[in-house]
Amino acid sequence: MPGTSPSDRVWLRDPLAVHLGAGVDPNRAARGIVIDRTTGTIVELVPAGGEPRSGGVPTSGGEPTSAGAVGALDAGGTLEIIDASEHVITPGLINTHHHFYQTLTRAWAPVADLPLFGWLQNLYPIWARLTPRALELATTVAMAELLESGCTTAADHHYLFPTGMDEAIDIQVDVVRKLGMRAMLTRGSMSLGEADGGLPPQQTVQKSDVILADSRRLVETYHQRGPGVQIQIGFAPCSPFSVTTELMRDSAALAADLDVRLHTHLAETIDEEDFCRETFGLRTVDYLESVGWLGERTWLAHGVHFDDSEIGRLGAAGVSVAHCPTSNMRLASGIARAVELEDAGVNVGLGVDGSASNDASNLIREVRQALYIQRLRYGAEAVTCDRVLDWATKGSAAALGRDDIGTIEVGKQADLAMFRLDGLAFSGSHDPIPALVLCGAEKADRVMVGGQWRVVDGHAIGADGHALDKESLIAAHQEEARRLVAG
């Protein structure tokens, strides 16, 4: 590549396995992946029996550098070689739905055994006490946990703007930059309070003109376009039971004007379906179409309760769905028809959802949950380990409107997760990709975003190159969590 020195490259050599996608010959990268750090992209897949075409020799006297202790680059133009022989490499996992602030209300006893509407009604007054400092800590905890689970890009749906929280998304932008991840930060909203027939308490809702003005400001200030971008902004009115029809329509029009994506909760529970019929006289997808959301710009959270015709309409319109298996099980919402949605042309991605309805921000764990819950509906042969990994990578990238991440291909961003298959949980396992999913991987050993290490030896590394002080972070986060619940 013109203008690029080989010394700027790293070879992840001889991995146990590389997930290139369902149906793709893994031998295409059997000897590893070459990354250009200056561009942050993948420049070569080394096939079985091959060597990097760019040449280069091992650093440190002919021995490969271990993945746990990267050696200095040779100024003479050698490749840095990372011994990946104990790692499974996947594209960086992509989380398509989350509520970062909810890490503050995990496993709270009053809602531990409630379905969605009761769960929300009890938590809304707690969340209304959110402060800027609490959101900063909650976002940092959520993103660091995601990073260490192999996630490189995360979408957050932040719809809570009580008094004093006008700059909530700005706070999240700062955290994203500090951690060096990629993010789709959505400017959520609630405008339909209890007094007007909605579910949220009045102190948590905003006026539509305030919401739309801030939405425009955030896009003009932070939204980036093109390959390799770090921060994007989307619009995300919370749900049919918490925003007005007018705000849904106005958000769609503004998104089209500014060319950004749209996100909302839809068809998560039967209660929501009943609300739409009673309030609007429409089923959820009819409502979606009535407000101008039935198109390629839209990705939906959950999508559990679509009927056959609705699945066909969503696919034909190019809508995407974030499947959130753990949350759907936790709240007993149902099982999304993910296979039928994908077969109909819907981009299916995975989301961990908020940490108050999942109680974790762990995306590799979500892959396993997706496999098992979907096999209950469709059987083992239809829902393979490769397929669910594709949902967490390629499908999720498509749901967020990105084609530069989500797969391991030449020219794509070097967003990669490396998992070790050691310890008692993997003892006796035989095949690396099935072992990664079936034996229940919990953490990545290494994670790369745009050619830069963001997790080393299982620990998050900030954009400044320093390890995250997790002990101090946890202590401060726990204190804010206690304060929030205590009032």
N, C-alpha and C positions, 0 to 999 in steps of 0.2 A: 504494500500500500504506500503510495507516494507520501514522502514527508514523515514516515513513521519508522523509527528505529526498532529492530528486533528486540532490543533491550527493554522496550516498553510492553513486551508481550509475556504472557504466562500460559504454560501448558499444564492443564489438569490431566495428568497422565494415567492411563490404564485403570479407569474406574471399574468397580465391581459391575456396575450397570449404568446406563444412561437412559432416561425416559425421553424418547423422541416423539412419542405420541402413539396412540392405538393404530396398529397396522403398518407402522414405519419400521423398517429393518434396523434393529439396534446396532448391527455391525458397522453402520455408517459412522459411528462415533465410538467404536469399541476401544480404540487407543486414546480417546480423550478429546478434549476441546481446547482450542487456542483462542485466547482473548487478547484484544488490544486495549491496554489501559488508557491510552490517550483518547480514543474515541468511545471507550466504554462498550464496545461491541464484540460479538463473536466473529472471528475472522477465518476459522478453519475447524472442520470436524475431521479428526484423524481416524481413518477406517482401520479395521482389523488388519494387522500386518504392516501398517503404514508408519510413517514418520512425518512430523510437520514439514510442509514444503518450504517454510521459511528457514529451515535449518536450525542451528543452535546446538549447544552442548550443555550437559548438566552443570549446574553451579556446584561449588564445593567439592572439587576433586573427583568428579565423575559420579558422585552419588546423588540421587534425587533428593530434593529438599522435602522434608515431611510436611504434611498439611498442618501440623501443630507448631512448626517453627520455621517460618519462611526465611530463607537466607537472602543476603544482599545480591542485587543484580550485578553481573559482570559488565563493566563499562565498555568492554570490547564487543558487545553486541550479542550476548547469549540469551537464550530463553531462560526465564525462571521456570523451574519445573516443580510442580506440586505432585507428590505421590498420592494419587487418589485411589489406590488399590484396595482400600478398606471403606470406600464410600460409594453410595448410590447417588447419582446426580440427577436432579430434576430441574425443569425451569423453575424460577422463583414462583412460589405459590401466590395467588392473587385473591384477596378477600373482597367480595363484592357487596357486603352489607354488614354494618356494625353501628353501634352507638357507643363511642369511646367513653363518654361520661358515666356509663352504667357500671364501669369497674368499681365505682364507689358503693354500689348497692348489691353486691353479690351475696347470694345465700342468706337473704334477710328473712327470718322466720315467718313474719306475717304474710308473706306472699309465696312462700316455698311450695305451697300445695294449691295454688289458685290457677284457673285458666286466664286467658289474655285480658278480658275486660276487667275482672276483679283485681287482677295483678296490676293493671294500669291505674285503676282508681285509687288503690292504696299507695302506689309509688309516686304519682303526680305531685302530691303535696311535699314529699321528701325532695324530689328533684327540683322543685321550685326554689329551694334554698341554695342552689348551685352558685358558686362564686368563681371569679376568674382563676384564682389559685387552685381551687379544687379541679376545675376543668383542665388546667395545665398538667397537673399531676395525673389525673385520670387518663388523659390522652397519651402521656408518656408511658404509663404502665401498659395500656392497651397495645400501643405500637411496639414497645420493646418485647412484650410477650409474643406478639405476632411475628416479629423478626426472628426470635429464637425458635419459633416453630417452622421456619422456612419461608415465611411470607415476605415478599419484597414490595408489593403494592397493596394498599388498603383503601377501600372506600368507606367513608364515615358519613352517617346520616344524622346530622345534628339539627334538631328541630326545637330545642329548648332555649328560650331567650328571656328569662325573667329579668326584673330590674337589675341593672348593673352588668348585664351580660351582652351588651350590644356588639362587643368585639370578640365574640366567641370563636368565630372562624379565623380571625387574625391570630388568636392564641394558638390555634391548632396549626396554622401555617408555620409559626415559629418552631413548634415541636417537630414537625416533619423535617424542617431544615436541619435542626440539631441532630436528629437521628439518621438522616441521610437516606430515608426510604422514599418511595413514590406514594402519592396519595391523590385520590379523587375526594375532595372535601365538598360535601353538598350543603348548600344553604337551605336547611329545612325550615319548616314553619308550622304554626298552629294558629288558626284564626277563628275557629268555631268552638266557643266555650260552652260550659254547662248551661248558661243563661239562654243560649240560642239553640239548644238541642244537641250540642256536641258532648264529647266525653271529658275533655280537659277542664280543670278549674280555670276561672277567669284570669287569675294572676299569671297564667302561663301562656296566654294568647296575645297576639299582636295585631295591629291594624294592617290591612293589605298594602296600603301605600308605603308603610314603613318597611315591610317585608320586601316588596319589589324594588324599592330604592336601594336597600342594602344588597340585594341580589346583584343588581347592576354594578354597584360599587366593587363588590368582591371579584366579579369577572374582570372588570377593567383594571383592577389592582394586581390580581394574582394569577389569573388563568393563563396557562402556557399552551402553545400549540406546536405540533411537529414531533418527529421521533425523539425519544429519549427525554421527554420533559418530566419534571419532578412533581409539579403541582398543577392540578386542574380543579375547576369549580363546576358543580352542577346545581340544579334547583330541585328541591325535594320536599314539597308539601307533604305533611306527615302521613295522612290517611284520609279516606272518605269521611270518617267520623270525627275528624279534628280540624278540617279546613272547609271553607266555603266553596261552592261550585265556581263562583266568580274568580277566586284565587287560583283554582286549578286551571281555568281557561287563561287567565292573565299570565300565569307562570309558563304555560306552553307557548304563548305568543312571544314572551320575552326570551325564552330559550331559543326559539327559532330565529329571532332577531339577532341574538348574540352568538348563535351557533354553539350551544352547550347542551349537555345531556339532562334528561329528566328522570327522577326517581321517586318512588312512593311505595308504601305498603299496599298490597292488594290481595284479596281472596285468601287471607291468612286463616280466618276462622269462619265457622257457620254464623256466628254472631255478627260478623262484619257483613256477610252476605245478606242477612236479614235486615240489618240497618240500611243498606243500600236500597233494598226493595221497599222498605217502609218509608224511607225519607225521599228517595228520588224516583221510586217506581221503576227501578232498573236493576238488573244484575250487574255485578262489578265490571265486567268487560264492556257492557253496553254503556255504563257510566263513564268508563275510560274513553270510549269513542266519543261520547257526547261532549266531553271537555277538551277534545283535540289532542289526546295523548296516545292514540293507537298508531304508533309509527316507530321507525328505527331509532329515534332519539331516546326512546324510553327503555329503562330496565326496572323490573318490579321485584320487590322483596316478597318472598314466600311463594305466592301463586299456588296455594294448596288446593283450592276448591273450584277449579275450572272444569266445565263440562266438555264433552267431545267437540262441540261446535266452536266453543270459545278457544280451545287449544288450536284448532285449525285457523281461526281468525288471527290469533296472536302470531302464529308462525308466518302466515301470509303477509302480515304487517311488518315483520322483522323486529318484533318486541323481544327483549331478553328477560330472563328470570334468574334471580339469585336464590338458589335452593339453600335453605338453612335447616339441616336435618336435626341438629341437637336442640335448637330452640323449639322446633315444631314438636319434638318429642317431649321436651320439658314442660311445655304449656298444653300438651295434648291437643294440638291444633289439627293434626292429621298428617298424611303422607303426600307430598307433592308428586304429581305425575310426571316426573322428570324425564323418563325415557320417552314417553309419548310427546312431551313438549319438544324435546330435541329432535325426534323423528319428524315432527311437523315443521321444523325449521327455526324453532326458538333457540337462541344461544343460551345454554344453561351454564351458569357459574355457581360457585359455592360461596356461602357467607357464614361467618360464625354467629352473626347477629349480636345484640348487646350482651354485655357480660352480666346482666341481671336476669336474662332468660336462657343463658348458656352457662354462665358462671365460669367461663374460660374464654381466652382469646387465642385459641390454638388451632391453626388451620390444617396441620397434618393430621391431627386428631379428627377433624371434621371430614377428611377424606374417608377415613375408616367408617365413620358414622353414616356417611352417604352411601357407601357400599352396602352396608347391612340393612338400612331401612329401605333402600330401593330394591334389594333382593327380596325382601318380604312381599313386595308388590309384583315384581317382574321375573323373579327367579335368578339363579346364579349365572346362567349362561348369558343372559342379556346384560347383566351389570358386572363388567369385568374390572379388575384392578386398574388396567390401563384406561378404561373409560372414565372412572371417577377421578383419576389423576388428570385426565384431560379437562374435566369440569373445573378442577381447581387451578388450571393453568390456561390453556387455550380458550376454553369456554368462558372463563372469567374475564380474560383480556377482551374478548369480543363483546361481552356484556358492557364493559366500560368504554367501548368504542376505540380500542387500541389494537394496532396490528404490529407494533414494534416490540412487544413483550409477549410472554406466554408460551413460547416454543423455543427450542434449541436449534437454531438455524443460522447459517452465515448471514451476517448483516443485521441480525436482531440484537437487541440490547443484551449485554452480558449480565442478566439477572438470573442467578443460579442458587440452588440450595443443595448442600452436600450432607447426606445422612450416613452415620455409622450404624452398622448392624451388629453391635456387640452387646455384651451383657446377657443376663439370664433370659430376658424376654426373647432374644433371637437365637439362643443356643438350640441347635438341631434344625434350624431353618435351612432351606436348600436353594431357593431361587430368589434373587435379590429384590425384584420389583414386587412380587407377591408378599415377600417377607416385610417390606417397608409398610405395606398397607395392612396385611392380615395380622402381623405380630404386634402392631400398635406402636409405631414410632411416635415419640413424644416431642423430641427436640432435634433441630439441625445442629450439626457440628460446626459447619461453616455456611455463611450466606454472603453472596456477592450481589451488589446493586450497581449496575453501570460500570462493571470492572473493578469496583472498590469493595474491600471486605467490610461488611457491616456486622457479621458475627464471626468470632474466632474462638475455637474450643468451647463452643456452646454459649458464649457470652456476648451480648450486644456491644458493639463499638460505635461510638458516635461519629458524626461527620468530621469532628476535630481529631479523630484517630485515637481517642482515649476511651477506655472501657467505661461503660455506664456504672455509676455508683449505685448499684441496686439496693444495697442495705439502707442507704439514706433515703432513696426514693420510696422504698416500701414503708419505712417509718413515717415519712411525711404523708404518704397516701393513706395509710391506716388512720392517722390522726384526723385527716379530712373526712374520711368515711364515717368515723365515729361521730364527728361533729354534725355531719349532714343528717344522720338518723336521729341523733339526740335533739336536734333543733336548737 
